[in-house]
């Protein structure tokens, strides 16, 4: 009886932790962003560090910059990437839904007062 109780408690704690911290998205993801009449490609690497979701992004796995902020709740992921250029910065805000080894949703690009939205699709990179 005690063994069953311990097993039940372990399963309950793991289920609760998955609900609190979200799905496992650690690792590399390849994505496409479609909007404004064009398609761009991106490569993102997520990791959990000290209970915090962190990540890097760039056009490929060799050109990475830190993600500004990221959070996951259940299967919902939101993250922000900021690209810095001389005299300006461009912000990318993603609102994605995790579906197994794929994520899909929307992104918004902000460049000062201008905003543009589009669709984003990601797949786990191998």
N, C-alpha and C positions, 0 to 999 in steps of 0.2 A: 504494500500500500504506500509506503513512504517513497519508494522508487517512482511510482506513478505520479505522486504529488510533485516530486522534484522535476520529472520530465515535463509535466504540465506547466510548472512555473517557468522553466527554461523556454519552452515554446511561447508562452504568454509574453515574456520579457522580449524575446526576439521579434515577435509580431508587433509589440508596442514600439520598439526601437525603429523598426522599418517604417511605421506610420509617422513617427515623430521626425525622423531625419530624411525620409523619402527613399526612393528607389536607389539602387546602386548604379551610378552613372560614371564611376571612376574609370579613367582611361581615355584613349583618343577617339575622336569623332570627326568624320568628314561631312561637310555640309555644303548645300547650295542655297543661295539667297536669290530669289526672283522678284523683281519689281522695277518699275520705271523703264520698262522695255528691255531690260537686260538681266543677265545671270552672273553672279559672282560666286567664287568658291572660297570656303573657309575651312580651317582645321583647328579644332578645339581639344584641349586635354584637361579633364577634370580630375580632382583629387580631394579626398577628405583629410584634413589636417587638424587635429585637436578638436574634432566635432564641427569644424567649419568647412564649408564647400569652397574650394579654391579652384583656380584654373588659369590656363593661358590660351591665347588665340593667335591666329595669323593665317596667311595664305597657304602655308604648308607646315609640316612638322619641324622644319629647320628655322623658321622665322616666327618666333613666338614672343608675345608680350603678355603681361599679367592681365587677367580679367579684373575689372574694377570691383564688381560685386556679383555674388551668385547666391541663390538660395533654392532649395528644393523642398517641396512639401507633397508627400504622396508621389504622384506621377507628374506633378507640375514643376517646371523649372523656369526660373527667371534669372537672367544674367545681363550684365552691362559690360560692353567693351568700348573703350575710348581710344581713338586714334588721334595722336598729336601731330599737327603740322605747324610750320612756322606761322604764327599769328592767328591760328584757329585750331579748334578740335572738333572732331566728328564723333558723336555718340551713337552706338548701336544698342538698342534695348530689345532683348529677346523674351518672348513669352511662348514657351514650348510645352508640349505634352509628350511624356515618355511612353513608348509602346514597344516593349521588348528591346530589341537592338536597333530601334529607330526612334527619332524624335521629330515632331512636326509642329508648326505653329506660325507665328507672325514675328516680324521684327519691325522696328521703327528706327529710321536714321534721322538724327537731329544735327543740324549744322546752323547754329545760331537760331534765327527765327523760322528757318525752313525745316519742314518735316516731310518724310516720305515713308510709306509702309510697304511691306511686301510679305511674301511667303518664304518660310525657311524649312528645309528638310535636312535631317542629319541621319547618318548611319554609323554604327560602330566601325572604327577603322581596325584593320587587322594587322 
